[in-house]
Every structure is written in structure tokens, then in C-alpha cells.
Amino acid sequence: MPKIILITGATDGIGLETAKMLSGLGHTVLLHGRSADKLADVEEMLRAQPGAGHVETYVADFSSMADVKALASDVVAAHPTVDILINNAGIYGTPNTRTADGLDTRFAVNTIAPYVLTRLLLPQMAKSGRVINLSSAAQAPVDLRALSGKMPLSDGAAYAQSKLALMMWSRVLAESLQGEGPAVIAINPGSLLATKMVMDAYGSARAGVDVGAQIVTQAALSDAFQNASGRYFDNDEGRFAAPHPDALHPTKAKQVVAAIEEVLARITPSSGRG
Ligand SMILES: NC(=O)c1ccc[n+]([C@@H]2O[C@H](COP(=O)([O-])OP(=O)(O)OC[C@H]3O[C@@H](n4cnc5c(N)ncnc54)[C@H](OP(=O)(O)O)[C@@H]3O)[C@@H](O)[C@H]2O)c1
């Protein structure tokens, strides 16, 4: 039975490769991207694949929470059920480190946008559904001032903190759902995979993008991940592993979620479609 799968950041890298795999298996793929032109190219590419499932496209810039909310409401209006949400869109380096809402762009795109999208789509998701969050092996203790946009950080520090923050809210959400909602699983798709992000940041890669797409596809579909809610799969090790210790610290994890909620209560959407 084809599943309905929303993939964020499906216009490049791991997201694009995963979209090709899932569409090629006949699933309905809802492609998200920030560029309408790139999305149109990907849609055409996917539709040309033999056995391709239904394809739809959604534009939203994740540095704007108004855009994220509009994306969620567009998806909800079109689909009473979403089986799988793959929170893949991410950013490492950017010339614009502050969003119009006054947030750190890396935290906005990598941590807060997927939090908002997930919360808004939860009512559409069955217990048998899955939320797959692309974290990273790069995880560093979260400075709550930086998460709130009140302290500037280097690209590397902001990226690693934003990826641990994503890991932390994944665990808190998984625990709060207690099997009454979709499984929430964080994964490191593999380090230094040959994508735009990695080539821009490091200039060289260690493995192909297919390594990441294969594990994301497995996390979305394979039975091995069905009972893995709250866990972290490290594809560098090829197994479920311990995340950064802060993610296992209940108080610290809840503080991160509270800080995200505070940010959301504070910002008035200042841009976007919503
Ligand atoms: N590659 C690795 O080795 C590696 C390792 C660990 C974790 N990851 C994680 O895997 C995920 C995918 O990374 P990747 O390496 O495939 O990167 P990528 O090739 O740069 O692709 C990133 C995707 O996110 C989208 N995106 C970026 N900023 C956005 C914004 N403001 N609003 C909406 N979409 C935005 C990009 O859109 P455009 O096409 O318009 O740029 C693109 O579709 C990320 O979460 C990353 O942190 C990657």
C-alpha cells in the first residue's frame, strides 16, 4: 500500500536522493523546497521514473516560521493523513545568519522549523506513522541564548548545537507521545556525504549521497525502525547508538523544548505567506 511521505529539503542532496528512492517504490511523495524552480525540476525528474508514485510540491522558506505554518496548513488541507514526515531540510553555512524574526538562521532551519512542522502535522499522523529527523554526528551542548537568537555563533558551532537541539526535542516528543502517536526517530545519515552542504563547508567528502538516502529510506519504511521511537540511529556506526549525553538528560532536553516554545511565543511572523 503506497504511503504518503513528506520530505523537506527535497531539492538537493540526501533529500532529493531519498525522494527518488521513495517515489520509485510507488509511494506518494510530497516534496518540500524553498525554490519553486528547483522543485519543478525535481518533480519532472521523479515523474519520469518508471513506477513513480504521485508527486506534489510545496514551497516554504524555513527561515520563516510563517512559511512553515503555511506549509503545514497546505499539506493538512490536501491530505487528511500523512504517514511519514522526513525532516531533512538543513543548513550549515549561510551569509545571512539572522532571520527576519531575529533568530539564528541555523537554529531556525535545523531545529525550530521542523519542530513547528511536526507539531502541526501530528494530528494527521497515525500511531503507525513515523517522524524521521536528520540530526548529525556533529552535536554540541546547546546555548539557549543562541537558540533564542540572542548570541551569535560560528557556522560550525551553530550547526552542531542546532543538531543536538533537534535530537533533544525528538526525544522529548517521543516520550510525550508514549506510543500514542508516530514514532519519532533521529538519525545521523552518515558523516561527510557528498552533498552541496558538505562540499561548501569542507571541500571534500567521504562517501556518496546514496549512503544517506538508503538509511533515511530504511528509517522511513523498514520494520527495524518501527519500535525505535526516541532513539538515535548513527549511520557512521550502522546501528542505534547513544546520542550526545545532553540528549539523555531529561532536564536539559525539556529546557531546550521550553526555549523553543518561548521563541515561538515571542516571534510575530514577519515574513512569508502565512
Ligand atoms: N551530507 C552529510 O554528510 C550530512 C551529515 C549529517 C547530517 N546531514 C543532514 O542531512 C540533511 C540534508 O543535508 P544535505 O547534506 O543533503 O544538504 P544539501 O545538499 O545542502 O540539501 C539541503 C536541503 O535543505 C534545503 N534548505 C536549506 N535551507 C533551507 C531553507 N531556509 N528553507 C527550506 N529549505 C532549505 C535545501 O534547499 P536548496 O536546494 O534550495 O538549497 C536542500 O533541499 C541536513 O539536515 C543535514 O544537516 C547531512
The ligand as a MOL file (V3000), in Angstrom:
LIG
                    3D

  0  0  0     0  0            999 V3000
M  V30 BEGIN CTAB
M  V30 COUNTS 48 52 0 0 0
M  V30 BEGIN ATOM
M  V30 1 N 25.7240 15.4220 3.9780 0
M  V30 2 C 26.1360 14.9550 5.1430 0
M  V30 3 O 27.2260 14.3800 5.2650 0
M  V30 4 C 25.2480 15.0690 6.3560 0
M  V30 5 C 25.7330 14.5490 7.5710 0
M  V30 6 C 24.9280 14.6430 8.7010 0
M  V30 7 C 23.6660 15.2200 8.6160 0
M  V30 8 N 23.2430 15.7450 7.4240 0 CHG=1
M  V30 9 C 21.9110 16.3540 7.3900 0
M  V30 10 O 21.1940 15.8610 6.2810 0
M  V30 11 C 20.2540 16.8570 5.8370 0
M  V30 12 C 20.4110 17.0660 4.3460 0
M  V30 13 O 21.6850 17.6270 4.1180 0
M  V30 14 P 22.4430 17.5770 2.7170 0
M  V30 15 O 23.8510 17.2600 3.0260 0
M  V30 16 O 21.6820 16.7620 1.7530 0 CHG=-1
M  V30 17 O 22.3920 19.1390 2.3480 0
M  V30 18 P 22.0710 19.9140 0.9810 0
M  V30 19 O 22.5110 19.1200 -0.2000 0
M  V30 20 O 22.6200 21.2720 1.1840 0
M  V30 21 O 20.4580 19.9530 0.9630 0
M  V30 22 C 19.7830 20.6880 1.9440 0
M  V30 23 C 18.3280 20.8080 1.5780 0
M  V30 24 O 17.7140 21.6920 2.5350 0
M  V30 25 C 17.1290 22.8020 1.8270 0
M  V30 26 N 17.1880 24.0470 2.5890 0
M  V30 27 C 18.2770 24.7280 3.0060 0
M  V30 28 N 17.9140 25.8750 3.5920 0
M  V30 29 C 16.5630 25.9370 3.5530 0
M  V30 30 C 15.6030 26.8900 3.9790 0
M  V30 31 N 15.9490 28.0640 4.5360 0
M  V30 32 N 14.3000 26.6140 3.7630 0
M  V30 33 C 13.9090 25.4750 3.1620 0
M  V30 34 N 14.7780 24.5380 2.7210 0
M  V30 35 C 16.0910 24.7770 2.9160 0
M  V30 36 C 17.9710 22.9290 0.5490 0
M  V30 37 O 17.2800 23.6970 -0.4210 0
M  V30 38 P 18.0610 24.2560 -1.7330 0
M  V30 39 O 18.1040 23.0820 -2.6930 0
M  V30 40 O 17.1910 25.3640 -2.2040 0
M  V30 41 O 19.4240 24.6930 -1.2940 0
M  V30 42 C 18.1210 21.4580 0.2040 0
M  V30 43 O 16.9430 20.9560 -0.3840 0
M  V30 44 C 20.5600 18.1140 6.6470 0
M  V30 45 O 19.6410 18.2170 7.7110 0
M  V30 46 C 21.9570 17.8560 7.1740 0
M  V30 47 O 22.2160 18.5490 8.3640 0
M  V30 48 C 24.0000 15.6860 6.2970 0
M  V30 END ATOM
M  V30 BEGIN BOND
M  V30 1 1 1 2
M  V30 2 2 2 3
M  V30 3 1 2 4
M  V30 4 1 4 5
M  V30 5 2 4 48
M  V30 6 2 5 6
M  V30 7 1 6 7
M  V30 8 2 7 8
M  V30 9 1 8 9
M  V30 10 1 8 48
M  V30 11 1 9 10
M  V30 12 1 9 46
M  V30 13 1 10 11
M  V30 14 1 11 12
M  V30 15 1 11 44
M  V30 16 1 12 13
M  V30 17 1 13 14
M  V30 18 2 14 15
M  V30 19 1 14 16
M  V30 20 1 14 17
M  V30 21 1 17 18
M  V30 22 2 18 19
M  V30 23 1 18 20
M  V30 24 1 18 21
M  V30 25 1 21 22
M  V30 26 1 22 23
M  V30 27 1 23 24
M  V30 28 1 23 42
M  V30 29 1 24 25
M  V30 30 1 25 26
M  V30 31 1 25 36
M  V30 32 1 26 27
M  V30 33 1 26 35
M  V30 34 2 27 28
M  V30 35 1 28 29
M  V30 36 1 29 30
M  V30 37 2 29 35
M  V30 38 1 30 31
M  V30 39 2 30 32
M  V30 40 1 32 33
M  V30 41 2 33 34
M  V30 42 1 34 35
M  V30 43 1 36 37
M  V30 44 1 36 42
M  V30 45 1 37 38
M  V30 46 2 38 39
M  V30 47 1 38 40
M  V30 48 1 38 41
M  V30 49 1 42 43
M  V30 50 1 44 45
M  V30 51 1 44 46
M  V30 52 1 46 47
M  V30 END BOND
M  V30 END CTAB
M  END
